[in-house]
Amino acid sequence: MQIRADLHTHSIGEETFGPRAESLLARHLEAAVEVGLDCIAVSDHNDLRPGLLAREYAVRHGLPILVLPGMELTTQERVHLVAVGLEQQIEAWQPLADTIARIREVAAISVLPHPFFAHLRARTDVDAMERFNAQYGDFDLDGTLVAHVANSDSHSADDLRRSTHYTLIEVTTRSWDAVADAIRARRTTPV
């Protein structure tokens, strides 16, 4: 079966984690369900807490969406890297190669978002790259040997509603293991 996924979203936007986090992520998840997503990664900047809270919220409220906790990490080179499927915080501001290795160590997925530069698009050590990003446009990934994805990079529920970008993922079940296996096997279609 195919599921619609967005692997790069920010539930609390540019805010810091605090008292408004749960209400912001509730609106974020409601918007994701409204636009027909089956799976969403909540990958706020350098902070795993929103993703973990979002997964808990979705389960507690019986939302029909698979929530994958993640982070958009800033690396030492000031390159961003999205880690999806985390259970523990990963340290930001580390070298890019070390961060990719750490993500792999904890059995998560690494997604290179908005790959502006050719040297980034040439990387083969990440699991996926953004072919389309609703905030920054389209990227030429011809010849890239990793999975291609399309994401909203939304920083609000309204951003999520406006985005026409998502990834179709061919899975056997709607579960983290099936999503991770499909991405690693490049069974993704960016839309």
BAMARDO-536254 format. One record per residue: residue in three letters; x negated, y negated, z negated of N, C-alpha, C, O in turn. Coordinates in steps of 0.001 Angstrom, whole numbers, padded with zeros to 6 digits, always signed. Layout:
ALAXYZXYZXYZXYZ
...
This chain:
MET-000845+001183+000000+000000+000000+000000-000887-001241+000000-002042-001191-000422
GLN-000337-002347+000474-001053-003623+000453-000464-004509-000638+000751-004582-000823
ILE-001357-005175-001348-000910-006159-002322-001472-007517-001941-002518-007620-001301
ARG-000749-008562-002351-001193-009939-002126-001923-010413-003378-001377-010376-004481
ALA-003158-010857-003193-003982-011248-004336-004627-012610-004110-004909-013001-002977
ASP-004849-013307-005188-005624-014546-005196-006689-014335-006271-006375-014238-007457
LEU-007941-014267-005848-009036-013895-006745-009829-015079-007280-010905-014900-007852
HIS-009301-016296-007097-010046-017480-007541-009047-018572-007904-008654-019375-007059
THR-008643-018592-009171-007702-019612-009647-008125-020113-011015-008835-019432-011755
HIS-007678-021304-011332-008010-021951-012602-006719-022305-013324-005998-023211-012906
SER-006432-021604-014391-005144-021786-015062-005060-023070-015874-003978-023636-016029
ILE-006195-023535-016393-006155-024761-017193-006776-025938-016448-006997-027000-017029
GLY-007052-025748-015184-007578-026832-014355-008897-027345-014887-009798-026567-015204
GLU-009005-028634-014982-010243-029256-015456-010217-029508-016961-011140-030113-017507
GLU-009165-029047-017627-009090-029238-019078-010011-028248-019783-010494-027290-019179
THR-010243-028491-021055-010986-027532-021855-009986-026656-022592-008841-027053-022811
PHE-010423-025472-022971-009557-024528-023657-009133-025130-024988-009969-025573-025775
GLY-007840-025143-025230-007334-025735-026457-005853-025468-026617-005331-024503-026059
PRO-005164-026318-027378-003769-026076-027711-002834-026008-026499-001798-025346-026569
ARG-003171-026671-025397-002298-026660-024216-002552-025454-023306-001829-025253-022331
ALA-003561-024663-023616-003963-023578-022710-002819-022614-022418-002596-022269-021258
GLU-002092-022173-023436-001042-021175-023191+000074-021735-022319+000564-021033-021434
SER+000488-022975-022542+001557-023526-021702+001072-023743-020273+001837-023544-019329
LEU-000185-024149-020095-000729-024323-018744-000811-022991-018020-000434-022898-016852
LEU-001293-021971-018689-001413-020689-018003-000052-020041-017788+000116-019286-016830
ALA+000928-020314-018653+002287-019807-018420+002831-020377-017119+003395-019642-016308
ARG+002670-021674-016912+003128-022300-015657+002363-021725-014463+002939-021506-013397
HIS+001074-021484-014648+000226-020937-013598+000723-019550-013174+000868-019274-011983
LEU+000980-018688-014149+001433-017334-013842+002836-017333-013248+003126-016544-012348
GLU+003702-018200-013736+005047-018297-013168+004982-018727-011701+005742-018229-010869
ALA+004076-019649-011389+003899-020082-009996+003373-018927-009142+003797-018762-007998
ALA+002462-018136-009683+001912-016995-008943+003007-015989-008594+003056-015478-007476
VAL+003874-015714-009546+004992-014794-009302+005942-015418-008277+006422-014734-007372
GLU+006209-016715-008422+007122-017433-007513+006671-017356-006060+007504-017214-005165
VAL+005352-017447-005808+004845-017433-004431+004607-016018-003909+004147-015844-002781
GLY+004916-015010-004721+004853-013636-004239+003535-012927-004405+003287-011931-003726
LEU+002672-013411-005296+001418-012698-005534+001680-011455-006371+002516-011461-007274
ASP+000961-010401-006059+001014-009161-006841-000126-009086-007843-000064-008347-008825
CYS-001172-009870-007574-002403-009804-008364-003046-011187-008370-003110-011860-007341
ILE-003521-011600-009541-004195-012898-009641-005373-012781-010598-005271-012174-011663
ALA-006480-013368-010200-007619-013502-011103-007552-014900-011710-007451-015896-010992
VAL-007608-014961-013014-007656-016247-013708-009120-016466-014065-009665-015819-014959
SER-009745-017397-013342-011205-017552-013385-011584-019000-013680-012155-019694-012839
ASP-011258-019433-014880-011581-020813-015250-013088-020989-015370-013835-020018-015492
HIS-013518-022241-015334-014938-022576-015296-015659-022179-016577-015377-022710-017651
ASN-016594-021238-016451-017518-020859-017529-016820-020458-018824-017401-020590-019902
ASP-015578-019969-018734-014825-019627-019943-013873-018477-019637-012991-018609-018788
LEU-014044-017361-020316-013214-016185-020099-011912-016234-020882-010973-015514-020542
ARG-011828-017050-021907-010643-017049-022773-009331-017261-022012-008363-016561-022310
PRO-009240-018180-021051-007959-018323-020332-007552-017043-019597-006372-016694-019580
GLY-008500-016350-019000-008191-015116-018287-007671-014028-019209-006708-013336-018881
LEU-008309-013877-020365-007856-012871-021330-006477-013227-021870-005618-012358-022023
LEU-006272-014509-022157-004977-014961-022660-003891-014799-021597-002754-014446-021914
ALA-004243-015055-020342-003275-014906-019241-002844-013453-019095-001658-013173-018917
ARG-003788-012534-019168-003438-011109-019066-002500-010710-020212-001504-010018-020001
GLU-002833-011150-021407-002003-010856-022578-000601-011457-022411+000398-010805-022715
TYR-000536-012693-021930+000745-013371-021727+001608-012611-020717+002801-012409-020945
ALA+001005-012192-019602+001754-011478-018560+002336-010174-019091+003479-009830-018791
VAL+001549-009455-019876+002038-008200-020456+003147-008481-021458+004193-007833-021427
ARG+002925-009442-022344+003888-009776-023394+005236-010211-022815+006286-009923-023388
HIS+005197-010908-021671+006426-011425-021059+006929-010559-019900+007888-010927-019222
GLY+006291-009421-019676+006748-008493-018644+006702-009053-017238+007544-008715-016407
LEU+005715-009916-016960+005615-010488-015609+005160-009420-014624+004288-008615-014952
PRO+005730-009396-013429+005398-008374-012434+004149-008731-011626+004188-008809-010398
ILE+003053-008944-012331+001811-009341-011666+000629-008757-012433+000616-008742-013663
LEU-000353-008281-011690-001583-007778-012280-002514-008977-012499-002911-009644-011544
VAL-002854-009241-013752-003735-010370-014082-005121-009828-014375-005300-008965-015235
LEU-006103-010351-013641-007492-009952-013809-008261-011089-014468-008420-012149-013863
PRO-008742-010895-015697-009535-011940-016352-010858-012147-015622-011513-011188-015214
GLY-011233-013397-015468-012492-013706-014800-013025-015055-015218-012493-015710-016115
MET-014092-015454-014546-014728-016747-014793-015329-017241-013483-015805-016449-012669
GLU-015303-018542-013289-016128-019129-012230-017367-019662-012922-017330-020676-013619
LEU-018459-018958-012713-019712-019269-013400-020543-020259-012595-020638-020154-011373
THR-021131-021203-013278-022114-022085-012657-023477-021468-012930-023807-021156-014074
THR-024261-021294-011883-025576-020672-012039-026658-021740-012176-026408-022933-012005
GLN-027846-021282-012483-029000-022175-012636-029233-023010-011379-029667-024159-011460
GLU-028940-022422-010215-029120-023118-008936-027954-024047-008618-027917-024652-007547
ARG-027004-024165-009541-025782-024955-009373-024874-024389-008286-024081-025114-007685
VAL-024999-023097-008043-024112-022367-007148-023024-021765-008027-023302-021305-009134
HIS-021800-021767-007543-020717-021137-008289-020578-019686-007870-020849-019326-006724
LEU-020150-018857-008814-019939-017440-008572-018746-017007-009410-018719-017227-010621
VAL-017760-016391-008766-016576-015923-009481-016804-014469-009889-017158-013625-009066
ALA-016594-014196-011173-016655-012834-011708-015226-012422-012037-014537-013110-012789
VAL-014782-011309-011480-013404-010845-011651-013421-009490-012362-014243-008625-012059
GLY-012498-009327-013312-012375-008060-014018-013257-007975-015250-013739-006899-015606
LEU-013464-009106-015895-014333-009149-017077-013570-008803-018351-012377-009081-018477
GLU-014274-008199-019275-013761-007959-020622-014555-008743-021650-014142-008876-022802
GLN-015699-009259-021223-016541-010045-022125-017131-011226-021376-017350-011171-020166
GLN-017380-012285-022112-017954-013515-021562-019334-013223-020965-020119-012457-021525
ILE-019607-013839-019841-020943-013789-019236-021534-015175-019345-020839-016173-019149
GLU-022800-015239-019654-023459-016524-019860-023619-017274-018539-024089-016720-017545
ALA-023223-018531-018551-023380-019403-017380-024792-019976-017348-025569-019801-018286
TRP-025104-020654-016270-026366-021365-016079-027584-020441-016037-028696-020850-016369
GLN-027360-019196-015625-028451-018240-015425-028762-018180-013930-027948-018629-013123
PRO-029918-017636-013539-030223-017514-012110-029134-016707-011376-028568-015765-011932
LEU-028858-017084-010144-027797-016453-009356-027990-014941-009273-027050-014191-009536
ALA-029183-014480-008913-029421-013035-008770-029186-012309-010093-028625-011213-010106
ASP-029606-012904-011191-029394-012292-012510-027911-012247-012856-027440-011277-013450
THR-027175-013288-012490-025741-013341-012772-025005-012273-011971-024121-011600-012502
ILE-025359-012111-010708-024757-011064-009884-025047-009691-010497-024154-008848-010585
ALA-026289-009471-010917-026660-008191-011529-025887-007964-012824-025462-006842-013097
ARG-025698-009007-013619-024968-008879-014885-023499-008529-014616-022920-007706-015325
ILE-022905-009141-013611-021520-008834-013250-021401-007362-012849-020466-006672-013257
ARG-022332-006905-012068-022327-005498-011642-022511-004577-012860-021858-003538-012952
GLU-023387-004951-013780-023639-004163-014999-022370-003900-015801-022191-002815-016353
VAL-021493-004895-015861-020268-004755-016659-019093-004260-015807-017938-004348-016223
ALA-019397-003738-014611-018412-003119-013711-017341-004100-013237-016207-003705-012966
ALA-017703-005372-013138-016798-006386-012601-017138-006622-011124-018052-006003-010579
ILE-016400-007511-010500-016574-007842-009081-017106-009266-008967-016647-010164-009672
SER-018080-009470-008075-018599-010820-007828-018066-011333-006500-018128-010649-005479
VAL-017539-012556-006536-017013-013212-005341-017751-014537-005180-017757-015365-006091
LEU-018365-014734-004032-019033-015997-003747-017992-016961-003181-017544-016800-002046
PRO-017609-017964-003976-016577-018891-003510-017181-019986-002637-018373-020283-002725
HIS-016348-020571-001804-016736-021683-000936-018227-021642-000570-018996-022486-001027
PRO-018641-020658+000258-020060-020502+000613-020494-021525+001671-020525-021232+002866
PHE-020825-022717+001202-021138-023830+002100-022396-023611+002936-022457-024064+004079
PHE-023385-022935+002395-024703-022898+003023-025022-021523+003606-024620-020496+003058
ALA-025746-021515+004723-026071-020276+005437-026815-019283+004544-026574-018079+004635
HIS-027712-019763+003684-028457-018823+002831-027527-018109+001849-027823-016992+001425
LEU-026418-018733+001485-025440-018066+000621-024638-017042+001419-024390-015931+000951
ARG-024237-017430+002628-023455-016517+003469-024267-015293+003892-023688-014284+004296
ALA-025584-015365+003807-026453-014239+004184-026625-013230+003052-027214-012171+003264
ARG-026133-013530+001877-026319-012632+000722-025556-011331+000933-024452-011322+001478
THR-026159-010239+000493-025506-008938+000560-025344-008317-000826-024863-007190-000948
ASP-025742-009041-001866-025674-008484-003222-024386-008834-003950-024198-008404-005088
VAL-023480-009613-003323-022174-009894-003917-021160-008900-003350-021419-008249-002338
ASP-020009-008787-004008-018986-007856-003541-018091-008468-002475-017570-007756-001616
ALA-017906-009802-002524-017008-010465-001574-017406-011924-001408-018099-012498-002249
MET-016951-012512-000303-017135-013948-000041-015821-014529+000440-015008-013848+001064
GLU-015631-015801+000137-014426-016486+000593-014539-016876+002065-015405-017660+002453
ARG-013656-016317+002861-013535-016712+004270-012690-017979+004361-012953-018867+005172
PHE-011665-018038+003502-010803-019211+003423-010710-019650+001969-010584-018824+001066
ASN-010775-020955+001756-010601-021548+000431-009675-022740+000626-009978-023643+001407
ALA-008553-022747-000077-007536-023784+000133-008049-025182-000174-007538-026157+000377
GLN-009042-025302-001037-009572-026617-001390-010654-027097-000410-010782-028295-000158
TYR-011425-026157+000138-012610-026527+000921-012606-026067+002368-013528-026398+003115
GLY-011594-025313+002785-011502-024952+004196-011986-023554+004524-012045-022668+003672
ASP-012331-023388+005802-012704-022086+006348-014218-021989+006469-014908-022983+006694
PHE-014717-020762+006314-016153-020527+006401-016414-019411+007400-015715-018398+007410
ASP-017425-019603+008241-017786-018623+009262-018581-017508+008596-019732-017701+008203
LEU-017956-016343+008475-018626-015206+007844-018966-014114+008846-019195-012969+008458
ASP-019002-014457+010136-019348-013467+011147-020695-012840+010810-021673-013540+010549
GLY-020728-011520+010821-021952-010792+010519-022158-010537+009039-023094-009833+008661
THR-021304-011094+008193-021434-010879+006757-021008-009453+006414-019981-008971+006893
LEU-021797-008793+005591-021579-007374+005327-020853-007088+004018-020945-005978+003493
VAL-020140-008064+003489-019371-007858+002263-017900-008158+002562-017571-008686+003624
ALA-017028-007820+001624-015595-008063+001809-015322-009548+001999-015976-010391+001385
HIS-014352-009864+002853-013915-011243+003078-012584-011435+002355-011700-010580+002410
VAL-012460-012575+001676-011236-012874+000934-010787-014299+001222-011542-015110+001758
ALA-009546-014585+000857-008986-015933+000962-008352-016259-000382-007595-015459-000930
ASN-008664-017431-000906-008191-017805-002235-007714-019241-002268-008066-020056-001415
SER-006900-019533-003279-006368-020890-003422-007357-021835-004089-007355-023031-003797
ASP-008209-021321-004986-009072-022171-005808-008210-023221-006511-008626-024361-006716
SER-006994-022797-006874-006033-023729-007467-006487-024173-008855-007062-023400-009622
HIS-006210-025445-009153-006514-026010-010464-005240-026417-011193-005290-027085-012226
SER-004097-026007-010646-002806-026290-011272-001759-025363-010661-001983-024752-009615
ALA-000620-025271-011327+000487-024480-010785+000936-025050-009442+001281-024295-008533
ASP+000933-026376-009309+001327-026988-008034+000356-026629-006921+000781-026363-005797
ASP-000957-026616-007215-001946-026175-006218-001638-024758-005751-001699-024456-004559
LEU-001311-023910-006693-001020-022514-006371+000210-022421-005468+000236-021633-004522
ARG+001218-023222-005765+002437-023223-004938+002162-023742-003521+002759-023256-002561
ARG+001272-024715-003385+000986-025311-002072+000086-024443-001197+000124-024544+000030
SER-000703-023610-001811-001685-022831-001052-001004-021792-000169-000043-021138-000572
THR-001524-021661+001034-001062-020605+001935-002104-019488+002026-001951-018562+002822
HIS-003151-019569+001222-004238-018589+001268-004057-017503+000222-003728-017778-000932
TYR-004274-016275+000643-004290-015130-000258-005015-014002+000468-005332-014115+001652
THR-005274-012921-000250-005967-011768+000314-005050-010562+000251-004474-010267-000796
LEU-004915-009870+001360-004239-008581+001364-005283-007528+001014-006344-007459+001633
ILE-004968-006711+000013-005893-005669-000431-005179-004332-000314-004072-004159-000822
GLU-005817-003402+000353-005267-002064+000548-005643-001212-000662-006812-000878-000856
VAL-004636-000860-001479-004869-000113-002715-003973+001121-002787-002970+001222-002080
THR-004351+002045-003646-003533+003231-003885-002517+002958-004992-001409+003491-004960
THR-002888+002130-005969-002000+001715-007056-002313+000266-007381-003377-000243-007026
ARG-001390-000394-008052-001641-001783-008460-002321-001752-009835-001676-001880-010875
SER-003645-001575-009796-004441-001486-011017-005800-002122-010765-006222-002307-009624
TRP-006470-002450-011860-007811-003044-011741-008743-002088-011001-009457-002517-010095
ASP-008755-000811-011360-009667+000132-010718-009427+000213-009207-010375+000244-008422
ALA-008158+000247-008811-007838+000330-007382-008257-000943-006650-008773-000873-005535
VAL-008039-002105-007269-008443-003378-006655-009965-003433-006518-010479-003791-005458
ALA-010680-003085-007572-012145-003115-007533-012677-002167-006461-013564-002535-005690
ASP-012136-000945-006411-012574+000021-005393-012311-000504-003986-013159-000366-003104
ALA-011148-001103-003772-010791-001613-002445-011715-002753-002019-012128-002815-000861
ILE-012038-003647-002938-012936-004757-002593-014319-004216-002261-014925-004622-001269
ARG-014816-003312-003078-016144-002738-002812-016183-002000-001475-017224-001953-000819
ALA-015044-001422-001073-014951-000690+000204-014551-001598+001359-014372-001128+002482
ARG-014412-002884+001097-014082-003887+002125-012702-003656+002732-012503-003880+003926
ARG-011751-003210+001917-010375-003036+002395-009585-004298+002048-008594-004249+001319
THR-010045-005420+002583-009448-006732+002325-009188-007431+003644-009929-007264+004613
THR-008114-008223+003664-007806-009054+004820-007496-010451+004317-006490-010643+003634
PRO-008340-011441+004639-008043-012816+004220-006931-013414+005065-006942-013296+006290
VAL-005970-014057+004409-004835-014674+005105-004812-016158+004796-003936-016875+005280
